[in-house]
Amino acid sequence: MSKYEPLLKYLKENNKDSYKLSYEEIKNILGFNINHSFLTYKK
């Protein structure tokens, strides 16, 4: 099971065309702080 499974489940259960979630809301859904390094990661 992926650590992001709770977020995928949330998205499937709410069945919307689009979502606007804050980092705080995502953290609450997942149950842990997300790493913001992906915002500045450059390949």
N, CA, C, O and CB atoms as a CASP TS submission, in Angstrom:
PFRMAT TS
TARGET T0000
AUTHOR 0000-0000-0000
METHOD Language model
MODEL 1
PARENT N/A
ATOM      1  N   MET     1       0.843  -1.190   0.000  1.00  0.00           N
ATOM      2  CA  MET     1       0.000   0.000   0.000  1.00  0.00           C
ATOM      3  C   MET     1       0.878   1.240   0.000  1.00  0.00           C
ATOM      4  O   MET     1       1.808   1.348   0.799  1.00  0.00           O
ATOM      5  CB  MET     1      -0.954   0.006   1.218  1.00  0.00           C
ATOM      6  N   SER     2       0.589   2.161  -0.880  1.00  0.00           N
ATOM      7  CA  SER     2       1.325   3.409  -0.981  1.00  0.00           C
ATOM      8  C   SER     2       0.968   4.338   0.174  1.00  0.00           C
ATOM      9  O   SER     2      -0.156   4.323   0.675  1.00  0.00           O
ATOM     10  CB  SER     2       1.040   4.091  -2.322  1.00  0.00           C
ATOM     11  N   LYS     3       1.929   5.136   0.584  1.00  0.00           N
ATOM     12  CA  LYS     3       1.638   6.085   1.659  1.00  0.00           C
ATOM     13  C   LYS     3       0.654   7.161   1.200  1.00  0.00           C
ATOM     14  O   LYS     3       0.092   7.882   2.024  1.00  0.00           O
ATOM     15  CB  LYS     3       2.933   6.736   2.155  1.00  0.00           C
ATOM     16  N   TYR     4       0.447   7.269  -0.119  1.00  0.00           N
ATOM     17  CA  TYR     4      -0.490   8.250  -0.666  1.00  0.00           C
ATOM     18  C   TYR     4      -1.867   7.651  -0.949  1.00  0.00           C
ATOM     19  O   TYR     4      -2.743   8.333  -1.481  1.00  0.00           O
ATOM     20  CB  TYR     4       0.074   8.847  -1.937  1.00  0.00           C
ATOM     21  N   GLU     5      -2.059   6.393  -0.600  1.00  0.00           N
ATOM     22  CA  GLU     5      -3.334   5.708  -0.818  1.00  0.00           C
ATOM     23  C   GLU     5      -4.523   6.460  -0.197  1.00  0.00           C
ATOM     24  O   GLU     5      -5.570   6.549  -0.838  1.00  0.00           O
ATOM     25  CB  GLU     5      -3.264   4.298  -0.243  1.00  0.00           C
ATOM     26  N   PRO     6      -4.402   7.007   1.030  1.00  0.00           N
ATOM     27  CA  PRO     6      -5.541   7.751   1.602  1.00  0.00           C
ATOM     28  C   PRO     6      -5.966   8.945   0.729  1.00  0.00           C
ATOM     29  O   PRO     6      -7.153   9.261   0.649  1.00  0.00           O
ATOM     30  CB  PRO     6      -5.182   8.249   3.006  1.00  0.00           C
ATOM     31  N   LEU     7      -5.010   9.596   0.084  1.00  0.00           N
ATOM     32  CA  LEU     7      -5.351  10.730  -0.787  1.00  0.00           C
ATOM     33  C   LEU     7      -6.058  10.226  -2.038  1.00  0.00           C
ATOM     34  O   LEU     7      -7.050  10.819  -2.462  1.00  0.00           O
ATOM     35  CB  LEU     7      -4.079  11.536  -1.173  1.00  0.00           C
ATOM     36  N   LEU     8      -5.574   9.152  -2.632  1.00  0.00           N
ATOM     37  CA  LEU     8      -6.232   8.577  -3.807  1.00  0.00           C
ATOM     38  C   LEU     8      -7.651   8.136  -3.472  1.00  0.00           C
ATOM     39  O   LEU     8      -8.572   8.341  -4.263  1.00  0.00           O
ATOM     40  CB  LEU     8      -5.426   7.389  -4.348  1.00  0.00           C
ATOM     41  N   LYS     9      -7.825   7.537  -2.309  1.00  0.00           N
ATOM     42  CA  LYS     9      -9.152   7.104  -1.862  1.00  0.00           C
ATOM     43  C   LYS     9     -10.076   8.308  -1.693  1.00  0.00           C
ATOM     44  O   LYS     9     -11.235   8.272  -2.107  1.00  0.00           O
ATOM     45  CB  LYS     9      -9.048   6.318  -0.535  1.00  0.00           C
ATOM     46  N   TYR    10      -9.555   9.377  -1.082  1.00  0.00           N
ATOM     47  CA  TYR    10     -10.337  10.602  -0.883  1.00  0.00           C
ATOM     48  C   TYR    10     -10.819  11.151  -2.228  1.00  0.00           C
ATOM     49  O   TYR    10     -11.987  11.510  -2.376  1.00  0.00           O
ATOM     50  CB  TYR    10      -9.495  11.671  -0.137  1.00  0.00           C
ATOM     51  N   LEU    11      -9.911  11.213  -3.204  1.00  0.00           N
ATOM     52  CA  LEU    11     -10.258  11.758  -4.516  1.00  0.00           C
ATOM     53  C   LEU    11     -11.306  10.904  -5.218  1.00  0.00           C
ATOM     54  O   LEU    11     -12.227  11.437  -5.837  1.00  0.00           O
ATOM     55  CB  LEU    11      -9.012  11.871  -5.388  1.00  0.00           C
ATOM     56  N   LYS    12     -11.175   9.595  -5.127  1.00  0.00           N
ATOM     57  CA  LYS    12     -12.143   8.689  -5.755  1.00  0.00           C
ATOM     58  C   LYS    12     -13.505   8.784  -5.087  1.00  0.00           C
ATOM     59  O   LYS    12     -14.531   8.780  -5.766  1.00  0.00           O
ATOM     60  CB  LYS    12     -11.640   7.248  -5.702  1.00  0.00           C
ATOM     61  N   GLU    13     -13.522   8.870  -3.772  1.00  0.00           N
ATOM     62  CA  GLU    13     -14.795   8.900  -3.039  1.00  0.00           C
ATOM     63  C   GLU    13     -15.557  10.201  -3.254  1.00  0.00           C
ATOM     64  O   GLU    13     -16.788  10.203  -3.228  1.00  0.00           O
ATOM     65  CB  GLU    13     -14.546   8.700  -1.556  1.00  0.00           C
ATOM     66  N   ASN    14     -14.850  11.303  -3.465  1.00  0.00           N
ATOM     67  CA  ASN    14     -15.521  12.585  -3.640  1.00  0.00           C
ATOM     68  C   ASN    14     -15.914  12.851  -5.081  1.00  0.00           C
ATOM     69  O   ASN    14     -16.771  13.697  -5.340  1.00  0.00           O
ATOM     70  CB  ASN    14     -14.639  13.693  -3.150  1.00  0.00           C
ATOM     71  N   ASN    15     -15.306  12.146  -6.020  1.00  0.00           N
ATOM     72  CA  ASN    15     -15.723  12.122  -7.423  1.00  0.00           C
ATOM     73  C   ASN    15     -16.062  13.501  -8.012  1.00  0.00           C
ATOM     74  O   ASN    15     -17.157  13.700  -8.538  1.00  0.00           O
ATOM     75  CB  ASN    15     -16.913  11.228  -7.562  1.00  0.00           C
ATOM     76  N   LYS    16     -15.138  14.430  -7.923  1.00  0.00           N
ATOM     77  CA  LYS    16     -15.312  15.759  -8.505  1.00  0.00           C
ATOM     78  C   LYS    16     -14.489  15.861  -9.784  1.00  0.00           C
ATOM     79  O   LYS    16     -13.571  15.071 -10.004  1.00  0.00           O
ATOM     80  CB  LYS    16     -14.901  16.867  -7.497  1.00  0.00           C
ATOM     81  N   ASP    17     -14.821  16.833 -10.620  1.00  0.00           N
ATOM     82  CA  ASP    17     -14.046  17.068 -11.836  1.00  0.00           C
ATOM     83  C   ASP    17     -12.703  17.730 -11.532  1.00  0.00           C
ATOM     84  O   ASP    17     -11.718  17.505 -12.236  1.00  0.00           O
ATOM     85  CB  ASP    17     -14.842  17.933 -12.806  1.00  0.00           C
ATOM     86  N   SER    18     -12.671  18.543 -10.482  1.00  0.00           N
ATOM     87  CA  SER    18     -11.418  19.182 -10.079  1.00  0.00           C
ATOM     88  C   SER    18     -11.428  19.405  -8.567  1.00  0.00           C
ATOM     89  O   SER    18     -12.476  19.408  -7.922  1.00  0.00           O
ATOM     90  CB  SER    18     -11.212  20.531 -10.835  1.00  0.00           C
ATOM     91  N   TYR    19     -10.231  19.589  -8.031  1.00  0.00           N
ATOM     92  CA  TYR    19     -10.062  19.769  -6.591  1.00  0.00           C
ATOM     93  C   TYR    19      -9.148  20.952  -6.329  1.00  0.00           C
ATOM     94  O   TYR    19      -8.246  21.247  -7.113  1.00  0.00           O
ATOM     95  CB  TYR    19      -9.495  18.491  -5.935  1.00  0.00           C
ATOM     96  N   LYS    20      -9.394  21.617  -5.224  1.00  0.00           N
ATOM     97  CA  LYS    20      -8.501  22.660  -4.751  1.00  0.00           C
ATOM     98  C   LYS    20      -8.318  22.404  -3.259  1.00  0.00           C
ATOM     99  O   LYS    20      -9.169  22.742  -2.436  1.00  0.00           O
ATOM    100  CB  LYS    20      -9.071  24.116  -5.045  1.00  0.00           C
ATOM    101  N   LEU    21      -7.161  21.787  -2.935  1.00  0.00           N
ATOM    102  CA  LEU    21      -6.877  21.430  -1.554  1.00  0.00           C
ATOM    103  C   LEU    21      -5.644  22.176  -1.081  1.00  0.00           C
ATOM    104  O   LEU    21      -4.677  22.323  -1.830  1.00  0.00           O
ATOM    105  CB  LEU    21      -6.684  19.908  -1.404  1.00  0.00           C
ATOM    106  N   SER    22      -5.673  22.644   0.145  1.00  0.00           N
ATOM    107  CA  SER    22      -4.496  23.286   0.723  1.00  0.00           C
ATOM    108  C   SER    22      -3.531  22.199   1.190  1.00  0.00           C
ATOM    109  O   SER    22      -3.908  21.034   1.314  1.00  0.00           O
ATOM    110  CB  SER    22      -4.891  24.233   1.906  1.00  0.00           C
ATOM    111  N   TYR    23      -2.282  22.592   1.446  1.00  0.00           N
ATOM    112  CA  TYR    23      -1.316  21.641   1.992  1.00  0.00           C
ATOM    113  C   TYR    23      -1.803  21.094   3.328  1.00  0.00           C
ATOM    114  O   TYR    23      -1.591  19.922   3.637  1.00  0.00           O
ATOM    115  CB  TYR    23       0.064  22.303   2.159  1.00  0.00           C
ATOM    116  N   GLU    24      -2.445  21.925   4.104  1.00  0.00           N
ATOM    117  CA  GLU    24      -2.971  21.496   5.410  1.00  0.00           C
ATOM    118  C   GLU    24      -4.056  20.426   5.233  1.00  0.00           C
ATOM    119  O   GLU    24      -4.085  19.441   5.971  1.00  0.00           O
ATOM    120  CB  GLU    24      -3.542  22.711   6.191  1.00  0.00           C
ATOM    121  N   GLU    25      -4.942  20.621   4.259  1.00  0.00           N
ATOM    122  CA  GLU    25      -5.989  19.638   4.006  1.00  0.00           C
ATOM    123  C   GLU    25      -5.391  18.311   3.532  1.00  0.00           C
ATOM    124  O   GLU    25      -5.832  17.242   3.955  1.00  0.00           O
ATOM    125  CB  GLU    25      -6.981  20.174   2.966  1.00  0.00           C
ATOM    126  N   ILE    26      -4.396  18.382   2.659  1.00  0.00           N
ATOM    127  CA  ILE    26      -3.732  17.169   2.180  1.00  0.00           C
ATOM    128  C   ILE    26      -3.037  16.468   3.334  1.00  0.00           C
ATOM    129  O   ILE    26      -3.101  15.244   3.451  1.00  0.00           O
ATOM    130  CB  ILE    26      -2.719  17.500   1.064  1.00  0.00           C
ATOM    131  N   LYS    27      -2.370  17.242   4.190  1.00  0.00           N
ATOM    132  CA  LYS    27      -1.698  16.674   5.367  1.00  0.00           C
ATOM    133  C   LYS    27      -2.699  15.948   6.247  1.00  0.00           C
ATOM    134  O   LYS    27      -2.406  14.863   6.749  1.00  0.00           O
ATOM    135  CB  LYS    27      -0.981  17.775   6.175  1.00  0.00           C
ATOM    136  N   ASN    28      -3.873  16.526   6.444  1.00  0.00           N
ATOM    137  CA  ASN    28      -4.903  15.899   7.280  1.00  0.00           C
ATOM    138  C   ASN    28      -5.438  14.618   6.648  1.00  0.00           C
ATOM    139  O   ASN    28      -5.721  13.651   7.356  1.00  0.00           O
ATOM    140  CB  ASN    28      -6.053  16.874   7.523  1.00  0.00           C
ATOM    141  N   ILE    29      -5.577  14.601   5.337  1.00  0.00           N
ATOM    142  CA  ILE    29      -6.049  13.413   4.640  1.00  0.00           C
ATOM    143  C   ILE    29      -5.010  12.299   4.733  1.00  0.00           C
ATOM    144  O   ILE    29      -5.348  11.146   5.004  1.00  0.00           O
ATOM    145  CB  ILE    29      -6.362  13.736   3.169  1.00  0.00           C
ATOM    146  N   LEU    30      -3.743  12.649   4.507  1.00  0.00           N
ATOM    147  CA  LEU    30      -2.675  11.659   4.505  1.00  0.00           C
ATOM    148  C   LEU    30      -2.262  11.228   5.905  1.00  0.00           C
ATOM    149  O   LEU    30      -1.891  10.076   6.127  1.00  0.00           O
ATOM    150  CB  LEU    30      -1.484  12.201   3.776  1.00  0.00           C
ATOM    151  N   GLY    31      -2.330  12.161   6.843  1.00  0.00           N
ATOM    152  CA  GLY    31      -1.906  11.856   8.205  1.00  0.00           C
ATOM    153  C   GLY    31      -0.435  12.120   8.455  1.00  0.00           C
ATOM    154  O   GLY    31       0.092  11.727   9.495  1.00  0.00           O
ATOM    155  N   PHE    32       0.243  12.783   7.517  1.00  0.00           N
ATOM    156  CA  PHE    32       1.647  13.161   7.694  1.00  0.00           C
ATOM    157  C   PHE    32       1.941  14.402   6.856  1.00  0.00           C
ATOM    158  O   PHE    32       1.209  14.714   5.916  1.00  0.00           O
ATOM    159  CB  PHE    32       2.600  11.989   7.297  1.00  0.00           C
ATOM    160  N   ASN    33       3.020  15.109   7.204  1.00  0.00           N
ATOM    161  CA  ASN    33       3.435  16.285   6.449  1.00  0.00           C
ATOM    162  C   ASN    33       3.986  15.871   5.097  1.00  0.00           C
ATOM    163  O   ASN    33       4.736  14.900   4.997  1.00  0.00           O
ATOM    164  CB  ASN    33       4.481  17.094   7.229  1.00  0.00           C
ATOM    165  N   ILE    34       3.615  16.605   4.061  1.00  0.00           N
ATOM    166  CA  ILE    34       4.163  16.314   2.742  1.00  0.00           C
ATOM    167  C   ILE    34       5.449  17.098   2.557  1.00  0.00           C
ATOM    168  O   ILE    34       5.621  18.183   3.113  1.00  0.00           O
ATOM    169  CB  ILE    34       3.145  16.654   1.625  1.00  0.00           C
ATOM    170  N   ASN    35       6.343  16.534   1.770  1.00  0.00           N
ATOM    171  CA  ASN    35       7.629  17.156   1.494  1.00  0.00           C
ATOM    172  C   ASN    35       7.449  18.173   0.372  1.00  0.00           C
ATOM    173  O   ASN    35       7.022  17.812  -0.724  1.00  0.00           O
ATOM    174  CB  ASN    35       8.700  16.090   1.116  1.00  0.00           C
ATOM    175  N   HIS    36       7.764  19.428   0.630  1.00  0.00           N
ATOM    176  CA  HIS    36       7.584  20.485  -0.359  1.00  0.00           C
ATOM    177  C   HIS    36       8.746  20.573  -1.344  1.00  0.00           C
ATOM    178  O   HIS    36       8.734  21.431  -2.226  1.00  0.00           O
ATOM    179  CB  HIS    36       7.409  21.813   0.337  1.00  0.00           C
ATOM    180  N   SER    37       9.746  19.708  -1.214  1.00  0.00           N
ATOM    181  CA  SER    37      10.903  19.779  -2.100  1.00  0.00           C
ATOM    182  C   SER    37      10.532  19.533  -3.553  1.00  0.00           C
ATOM    183  O   SER    37      11.251  19.965  -4.454  1.00  0.00           O
ATOM    184  CB  SER    37      11.948  18.780  -1.667  1.00  0.00           C
ATOM    185  N   PHE    38       9.420  18.846  -3.796  1.00  0.00           N
ATOM    186  CA  PHE    38       9.022  18.594  -5.177  1.00  0.00           C
ATOM    187  C   PHE    38       8.687  19.892  -5.914  1.00  0.00           C
ATOM    188  O   PHE    38       8.702  19.927  -7.145  1.00  0.00           O
ATOM    189  CB  PHE    38       7.825  17.651  -5.212  1.00  0.00           C
ATOM    190  N   LEU    39       8.389  20.940  -5.182  1.00  0.00           N
ATOM    191  CA  LEU    39       8.065  22.216  -5.823  1.00  0.00           C
ATOM    192  C   LEU    39       9.285  22.882  -6.440  1.00  0.00           C
ATOM    193  O   LEU    39       9.160  23.641  -7.401  1.00  0.00           O
ATOM    194  CB  LEU    39       7.431  23.153  -4.820  1.00  0.00           C
ATOM    195  N   THR    40      10.454  22.605  -5.899  1.00  0.00           N
ATOM    196  CA  THR    40      11.663  23.249  -6.393  1.00  0.00           C
ATOM    197  C   THR    40      12.605  22.274  -7.079  1.00  0.00           C
ATOM    198  O   THR    40      13.686  22.671  -7.514  1.00  0.00           O
ATOM    199  CB  THR    40      12.379  23.929  -5.263  1.00  0.00           C
ATOM    200  N   TYR    41      12.219  21.002  -7.187  1.00  0.00           N
ATOM    201  CA  TYR    41      13.070  19.996  -7.810  1.00  0.00           C
ATOM    202  C   TYR    41      13.193  20.271  -9.307  1.00  0.00           C
ATOM    203  O   TYR    41      12.189  20.487  -9.986  1.00  0.00           O
ATOM    204  CB  TYR    41      12.508  18.579  -7.564  1.00  0.00           C
ATOM    205  N   LYS    42      14.404  20.264  -9.812  1.00  0.00           N
ATOM    206  CA  LYS    42      14.636  20.476 -11.243  1.00  0.00           C
ATOM    207  C   LYS    42      15.417  19.305 -11.791  1.00  0.00           C
ATOM    208  O   LYS    42      16.449  18.927 -11.236  1.00  0.00           O
ATOM    209  CB  LYS    42      15.389  21.807 -11.505  1.00  0.00           C
ATOM    210  N   LYS    43      14.940  18.734 -12.865  1.00  0.00           N
ATOM    211  CA  LYS    43      15.647  17.624 -13.508  1.00  0.00           C
ATOM    212  C   LYS    43      16.795  18.142 -14.323  1.00  0.00           C
ATOM    213  O   LYS    43      17.515  17.358 -14.943  1.00  0.00           O
ATOM    214  CB  LYS    43      14.706  16.809 -14.389  1.00  0.00           C
TER
END
